[in-house]
Amino acid sequence: MNYFDYTSGSKVSQALSLVKEAKAFADRYGLERLDHLTGFPSVAENIANTQLNHSDLEILTEVETIGLKLNSTLVSLIMECSIQEVRYAIAVVEQARKRETLRNPEGLFYRVLEKKCKSNGFGF
């Protein structure tokens, strides 16, 4: 299988689009952050298989900035939720950290975001 099939314009344009997005991200947040995000195969695969826009990358960076470690499960859930819901979960984690030492902040973030994002208004 030839991954560089130049006869397929869509594959080339998709690759160029991904490179442009990666460059814009690296210009804004630094190569270290980009390298960190793409260094985890499951996260990199999830990001590669998802159409991410600039706000998606920003919200993933916000989650990482508070010290949470991204994995494919968290990235999938974050992509399903609104930016406001993700920021709400971030705020809950930050408030909980002020009160106590969290043994599993990613777990708390996941539970809060899942409840906020997937709730149908009836609590289930």
SEBALO-39831 format. One record per residue: residue number from 1; y, z, x of N, C-alpha, C, O in turn. Coordinates in Angstrom, 2 decimals. Each point is the difference from the previous one (the first is absolute). Last residue first. Example, Ala and Ser with C-alpha at 12.3 -4.5 7.8 and 13.67 -1.06 7.14 Angstrom:
<pts>
PT,2,-2.25,7.08,12.85,1.19,0.06,0.82,1.09,0.73,-0.77,1.11,0.17,0.51;
PT,1,-6.83,-0.24,-0.22,1.19,0.00,-0.89,1.20,0.00,0.90,-0.02,0.66,1.04;
</pts>
This chain:
<pts>
PT,124,11.00,34.98,-29.78,-1.31,-0.47,0.46,0.00,-1.50,0.05,-1.01,-0.61,0.36;
PT,123,4.77,3.27,-1.87,-0.58,0.87,1.02,-1.39,-0.39,0.44,-0.64,0.73,0.75;
PT,122,3.76,-2.99,-3.84,-0.75,1.06,-0.67,-0.67,0.92,1.00,-0.76,0.89,-0.39;
PT,121,3.28,-4.83,1.58,0.91,0.80,-0.80,-0.69,1.15,-0.71,0.68,0.89,-0.52;
PT,120,-2.81,-3.92,3.59,0.39,-0.78,-1.17,0.95,0.79,-0.91,0.20,-0.36,-1.16;
PT,119,-1.44,0.26,6.76,0.05,0.78,-1.23,0.46,-0.88,-1.15,0.89,-0.83,0.16;
PT,118,-1.25,-0.35,4.58,-1.06,-0.44,-0.92,-0.02,0.77,-1.30,-0.83,-0.25,-0.87;
PT,117,4.07,1.13,4.41,-0.08,-1.45,-0.14,-0.97,-0.43,-1.10,0.28,-0.92,-0.77;
PT,116,0.34,5.56,1.98,1.29,-0.55,-0.43,-0.13,-1.47,-0.36,0.55,-0.46,-1.00;
PT,115,-4.33,2.68,2.82,0.32,0.57,-1.31,1.29,-0.62,-0.57,0.06,-0.33,-1.18;
PT,114,-1.33,-0.92,5.53,-0.98,-0.49,-0.97,0.32,0.50,-1.41,-0.05,-0.75,-0.96;
PT,113,2.62,2.40,4.54,0.31,-1.40,-0.29,-0.96,-0.57,-1.03,0.42,-0.73,-0.90;
PT,112,-1.18,5.11,2.43,1.27,-0.05,-0.74,0.30,-1.44,-0.40,0.37,-0.27,-1.14;
PT,111,-4.17,0.97,3.85,-0.19,0.58,-1.34,1.27,-0.10,-0.84,-0.05,-0.34,-1.18;
PT,110,0.25,-1.10,5.72,-0.86,-0.86,-0.81,-0.13,0.52,-1.42,0.15,-0.75,-0.97;
PT,109,2.15,3.42,4.11,0.76,-1.22,-0.31,-0.80,-0.90,-0.93,0.53,-0.50,-0.99;
PT,108,-2.73,4.24,2.70,0.99,0.39,-1.00,0.81,-1.21,-0.44,0.21,-0.22,-1.19;
PT,107,-3.21,-0.48,4.67,-0.72,0.27,-1.25,0.95,0.40,-1.12,-0.14,-0.46,-1.13;
PT,106,1.84,-0.09,5.49,-0.36,-1.31,-0.57,-0.72,0.17,-1.33,0.21,-0.78,-0.93;
PT,105,0.87,4.64,3.50,1.16,-0.56,-0.70,-0.30,-1.37,-0.62,0.55,-0.34,-1.04;
PT,104,-3.38,4.59,2.72,-0.30,-1.40,-0.28,1.17,-0.63,-0.77,-0.11,-0.22,-1.21;
PT,103,0.38,4.68,2.82,-1.17,-0.41,0.79,-0.30,-1.48,-0.18,-0.52,-0.65,0.91;
PT,102,5.32,3.46,-1.25,-0.98,-0.79,-0.75,-1.14,-0.41,0.92,0.22,-0.56,1.07;
PT,101,3.50,4.77,-1.29,-0.62,-0.98,0.89,-1.08,-0.72,-0.79,-0.91,0.63,-0.55;
PT,100,5.27,1.42,-2.00,-1.25,0.39,0.65,-0.46,-1.10,0.96,0.49,-1.12,-0.03;
PT,99,3.78,1.03,-2.38,-0.55,1.25,-0.50,-1.20,0.50,0.80,-0.19,1.20,0.16;
PT,98,2.35,-5.39,0.73,1.01,1.04,0.21,-0.54,1.38,-0.41,0.39,1.01,0.57;
PT,97,-2.98,-4.90,-1.35,0.02,0.34,1.43,1.02,1.09,0.31,-0.19,0.79,0.92;
PT,96,-0.03,-2.61,-5.28,-1.17,0.85,0.26,-0.04,0.42,1.47,-0.39,1.13,0.31;
PT,95,3.70,-4.20,-1.60,0.28,1.32,-0.57,-1.16,0.96,0.28,0.23,1.17,0.34;
PT,94,-0.79,-5.66,0.95,1.02,0.64,0.83,0.34,1.39,-0.52,0.18,0.92,0.80;
PT,93,-3.14,-3.56,-3.33,-0.62,0.40,1.26,1.01,0.73,0.88,-0.32,1.03,0.59;
PT,92,1.93,-2.86,-4.58,-0.91,1.12,-0.30,-0.64,0.50,1.29,-0.09,1.21,0.23;
PT,91,2.76,-5.09,0.03,0.82,1.21,-0.21,-0.87,1.22,-0.27,0.30,1.09,0.48;
PT,90,-2.41,-5.29,-0.16,0.52,0.39,1.31,0.79,1.30,-0.13,-0.16,0.91,0.82;
PT,89,-1.29,-2.91,-4.76,-1.12,0.63,0.70,0.42,0.46,1.39,-0.43,1.06,0.47;
PT,88,3.60,-3.47,-2.93,-0.25,1.28,-0.66,-1.12,0.75,0.72,0.12,1.19,0.28;
PT,87,0.78,-5.57,1.03,1.02,0.92,0.52,-0.12,1.38,-0.65,0.29,1.01,0.64;
PT,86,-3.11,-4.42,-2.21,-0.36,0.33,1.39,1.00,1.00,0.57,-0.39,0.96,0.67;
PT,85,1.29,-2.67,-4.92,-1.17,0.88,-0.05,-0.43,0.43,1.40,-0.37,1.16,0.21;
PT,84,3.86,-4.30,-0.60,0.44,1.31,-0.50,-1.16,0.98,-0.04,0.17,1.18,0.33;
PT,83,-1.04,-5.69,0.74,0.67,0.67,1.11,0.45,1.40,-0.42,-0.08,0.94,0.79;
PT,82,-4.10,-2.90,-3.40,1.40,-0.38,0.21,0.58,0.78,1.18,-0.54,1.03,0.40;
PT,81,-4.78,-2.27,-0.66,1.01,0.85,-0.61,1.41,-0.52,0.27,0.22,-0.82,0.89;
PT,80,-4.37,-1.05,0.88,-0.14,-0.02,-1.45,1.15,0.71,-0.70,0.24,-0.23,-1.19;
PT,79,-0.70,0.13,5.97,0.34,-1.34,-0.47,-0.10,-0.12,-1.52,0.63,-0.88,-0.60;
PT,78,-1.95,4.92,2.75,1.45,-0.19,0.13,0.42,-1.36,-0.56,1.03,-0.10,-0.66;
PT,77,-5.64,1.03,0.93,0.65,0.76,-1.06,1.52,-0.18,0.04,0.63,-0.18,-1.04;
PT,76,-3.14,-1.83,4.48,-0.32,-0.61,-1.30,0.71,0.71,-1.14,0.58,-0.64,-0.88;
PT,75,-0.26,2.51,5.20,0.78,-1.24,-0.10,-0.24,-0.68,-1.34,0.94,-0.47,-0.63;
PT,74,-3.50,4.30,1.63,1.40,0.32,-0.28,0.84,-1.26,-0.16,0.84,-0.08,-0.90;
PT,73,-5.32,-0.51,2.13,0.07,0.58,-1.35,1.43,0.33,-0.37,0.45,-0.31,-1.10;
PT,72,-1.45,-1.22,5.51,-0.08,-1.08,-0.99,0.11,0.53,-1.43,0.57,-0.68,-0.86;
PT,71,1.87,3.57,4.45,-1.34,-0.59,0.04,-0.06,-1.01,-1.13,0.94,-0.11,-0.79;
PT,70,3.03,3.30,3.71,-0.42,-1.00,-0.97,-1.45,-0.39,0.23,-0.46,-0.11,1.14;
PT,69,3.26,4.78,-0.11,-0.77,-1.06,0.64,-0.51,-0.96,-1.07,-0.70,0.41,-0.93;
PT,68,5.25,2.93,1.16,-1.27,-0.27,-0.65,-0.69,-1.17,0.69,0.64,-0.98,0.39;
PT,67,3.85,2.91,0.58,-1.16,0.49,0.74,-1.33,-0.22,-0.67,-1.02,0.53,0.47;
PT,66,5.62,-1.96,-1.66,-0.14,1.44,-0.28,-1.28,0.56,0.62,-0.35,1.16,-0.23;
PT,65,1.36,-5.78,0.69,1.08,0.76,0.62,-0.12,1.49,-0.27,0.42,0.82,0.82;
PT,64,-3.31,-4.11,-2.88,-0.37,0.35,1.38,1.04,0.90,0.65,-0.35,0.87,0.80;
PT,63,1.31,-2.51,-5.07,-1.17,0.88,-0.08,-0.41,0.45,1.39,-0.27,1.17,0.23;
PT,62,3.66,-4.37,-0.53,0.48,1.30,-0.48,-1.15,1.01,-0.06,0.17,1.15,0.39;
PT,61,-1.24,-5.60,0.63,0.65,0.66,1.14,0.53,1.36,-0.41,-0.09,0.95,0.78;
PT,60,-1.69,-3.66,-4.11,-1.08,0.42,0.89,0.57,0.74,1.21,-0.57,0.99,0.46;
PT,59,3.64,-2.92,-3.36,-0.59,1.19,-0.62,-1.18,0.49,0.83,-0.22,1.21,0.10;
PT,58,2.39,-5.19,1.30,0.89,1.16,0.11,-0.63,1.25,-0.57,0.10,1.08,0.59;
PT,57,-2.33,-5.20,-1.04,-0.06,0.46,1.38,0.88,1.24,0.19,-0.37,0.92,0.74;
PT,56,0.54,-3.00,-4.90,-1.33,0.57,0.21,-0.12,0.56,1.41,-0.50,1.11,0.19;
PT,55,4.38,-3.51,-1.32,0.03,1.36,-0.56,-1.37,0.68,0.13,-0.07,1.22,0.16;
PT,54,0.55,-5.77,1.24,0.71,0.92,0.89,0.01,1.43,-0.54,-0.13,0.95,0.77;
PT,53,-3.91,-3.80,-2.42,1.38,-0.40,0.22,0.67,1.08,0.83,-0.63,0.98,0.40;
PT,52,-4.75,-2.76,-1.14,0.99,1.05,0.18,1.38,-0.60,0.12,0.19,-1.04,0.64;
PT,51,-5.34,-0.18,-2.40,1.30,-0.65,0.19,1.05,1.09,0.06,0.42,0.53,-1.02;
PT,50,-5.61,-0.01,2.56,0.96,0.31,-1.04,1.29,-0.74,0.29,0.44,-0.08,1.14;
PT,49,-4.24,0.16,1.79,-0.50,-0.54,-1.26,0.93,0.26,-1.17,-0.30,-0.37,-1.14;
PT,48,1.24,2.00,5.57,-0.15,-1.45,0.11,-0.44,-0.62,-1.32,0.36,-1.14,-0.29;
PT,47,-0.06,5.85,0.66,1.34,-0.59,0.03,-0.11,-1.52,0.04,0.77,-0.68,-0.68;
PT,46,-4.77,3.05,0.92,0.61,0.20,-1.31,1.37,-0.65,-0.06,0.33,-0.66,-0.98;
PT,45,-2.51,0.70,5.09,-0.68,-0.91,-0.91,0.60,0.09,-1.39,0.22,-1.01,-0.67;
PT,44,1.32,4.02,3.93,0.45,-1.36,0.32,-0.63,-1.00,-0.96,0.67,-0.93,-0.44;
PT,43,-2.09,5.37,0.11,1.38,-0.13,-0.47,0.48,-1.41,0.25,0.62,-0.60,-0.88;
PT,42,-4.87,1.63,2.49,-0.01,0.04,-1.46,1.40,-0.14,-0.57,0.18,-0.66,-1.02;
PT,41,-0.72,0.76,5.82,-0.57,-1.18,-0.64,0.05,0.05,-1.52,0.34,-1.00,-0.63;
PT,40,3.10,3.19,4.07,-1.11,0.51,-0.78,-0.59,-1.15,-0.80,0.67,-0.52,-0.89;
PT,39,3.18,-0.11,3.60,-1.06,0.48,0.87,-1.20,0.55,-0.72,-1.05,0.20,0.61;
PT,38,5.42,-1.83,-2.32,-1.04,-1.01,0.08,-1.17,0.44,0.87,-0.98,-0.73,0.12;
PT,37,4.76,3.60,-0.76,-0.47,-0.38,-1.33,-1.15,-1.00,0.07,-0.93,0.07,-0.81;
PT,36,3.05,1.24,4.87,-0.70,1.13,-0.61,-0.59,-0.39,-1.35,-1.16,0.30,-0.28;
PT,35,3.89,-3.39,2.48,-1.27,0.12,0.69,-0.83,1.12,-0.60,-1.22,-0.13,-0.16;
PT,34,5.57,-0.34,-1.39,-0.80,-1.14,-0.43,-1.39,0.08,0.62,-1.00,-0.20,-0.68;
PT,33,4.09,3.37,2.11,-0.38,0.27,-1.40,-0.88,-1.14,-0.53,-0.99,0.25,-0.68;
PT,32,2.79,-0.75,5.01,-0.97,1.10,-0.02,-0.49,0.27,-1.41,-1.19,0.21,-0.21;
PT,31,4.69,-3.38,1.05,-1.34,-0.51,0.24,-1.06,1.09,-0.06,-1.13,-0.25,-0.42;
PT,30,5.81,0.57,-2.40,-0.52,0.09,1.36,-1.44,-0.48,0.10,-0.78,0.09,-0.95;
PT,29,4.04,-0.10,-2.91,-0.62,1.30,0.24,-0.58,0.18,1.40,-0.37,1.11,0.38;
PT,28,2.83,-5.16,-1.90,0.62,1.13,-0.72,-0.55,1.35,0.43,0.76,0.95,0.17;
PT,27,-2.49,-5.04,1.63,1.43,0.06,0.31,0.66,1.22,-0.63,0.88,0.62,0.60;
PT,26,-5.38,-1.54,-1.64,0.13,0.49,1.38,1.47,0.11,0.40,0.39,0.94,0.70;
PT,25,-1.35,-2.81,-4.91,-0.38,1.41,0.01,0.20,0.59,1.39,0.56,1.09,0.14;
PT,24,0.08,-5.69,-0.62,1.07,0.73,-0.69,-0.28,1.50,0.00,0.90,0.80,0.20;
PT,23,-4.26,-3.58,1.52,1.15,0.02,0.88,1.16,0.77,-0.63,0.65,0.80,0.67;
PT,22,-4.48,-1.49,-3.27,-0.30,0.93,1.08,1.18,0.10,0.96,0.33,1.10,0.45;
PT,21,-0.06,-4.27,-3.90,0.07,1.36,-0.55,-0.24,1.04,1.08,0.69,1.01,0.06;
PT,20,-1.22,-5.52,1.14,1.41,0.30,-0.27,0.17,1.41,-0.54,0.91,0.72,0.41;
PT,19,-5.28,-2.30,0.21,0.64,0.22,1.30,1.48,0.35,-0.20,0.52,0.89,0.67;
PT,18,-2.98,-2.10,-4.47,-0.43,1.31,0.50,0.66,0.33,1.34,0.39,1.14,0.24;
PT,17,0.39,-5.40,-2.05,0.64,1.02,-0.84,-0.36,1.40,0.48,0.86,0.88,0.07;
PT,16,-2.99,-4.54,1.93,1.40,0.08,0.42,0.75,1.06,-0.79,0.83,0.72,0.55;
PT,15,-5.24,-1.61,-1.83,0.02,0.63,1.32,1.43,0.15,0.49,0.37,1.06,0.53;
PT,14,-0.99,-3.40,-4.51,-0.33,1.42,-0.19,0.06,0.74,1.32,0.54,1.10,0.08;
PT,13,-0.01,-5.74,0.02,1.20,0.64,-0.54,-0.25,1.48,-0.28,0.91,0.82,0.17;
PT,12,-4.54,-3.38,1.34,1.02,0.07,1.04,1.24,0.71,-0.52,0.57,0.84,0.69;
PT,11,-3.99,-1.69,-3.73,-0.43,1.01,0.97,1.03,0.17,1.10,0.28,1.12,0.43;
PT,10,0.44,-4.48,-3.68,0.17,1.33,-0.58,-0.42,1.09,0.98,0.64,1.05,0.05;
PT,9,-1.13,-5.73,1.00,1.38,0.47,0.07,0.16,1.41,-0.52,0.84,0.75,0.49;
PT,8,-4.97,-3.52,1.68,0.25,0.84,-1.16,1.38,0.62,0.12,0.18,1.00,0.70;
PT,7,-1.99,-3.62,2.72,0.10,-0.89,-1.14,0.29,0.78,-1.27,0.42,-0.58,-1.01;
PT,6,-1.24,2.54,5.34,1.38,-0.43,-0.20,0.15,-0.98,-1.14,1.13,-0.36,-0.36;
PT,5,-4.49,4.42,1.85,-0.11,-1.31,-0.64,1.40,-0.47,-0.36,0.57,0.41,-1.01;
PT,4,-2.69,3.61,3.58,1.27,-0.67,0.18,-0.10,-1.44,-0.50,0.23,-0.95,0.74;
PT,3,-3.96,3.86,-0.79,1.05,0.81,-0.61,1.37,-0.65,0.10,0.91,0.37,-0.74;
PT,2,-6.11,-2.28,0.57,1.23,-0.11,0.79,1.11,0.76,-0.71,0.46,-0.41,-1.07;
PT,1,-6.10,0.65,1.20,1.17,0.00,-0.84,1.24,0.00,0.89,0.11,0.82,0.91;
</pts>
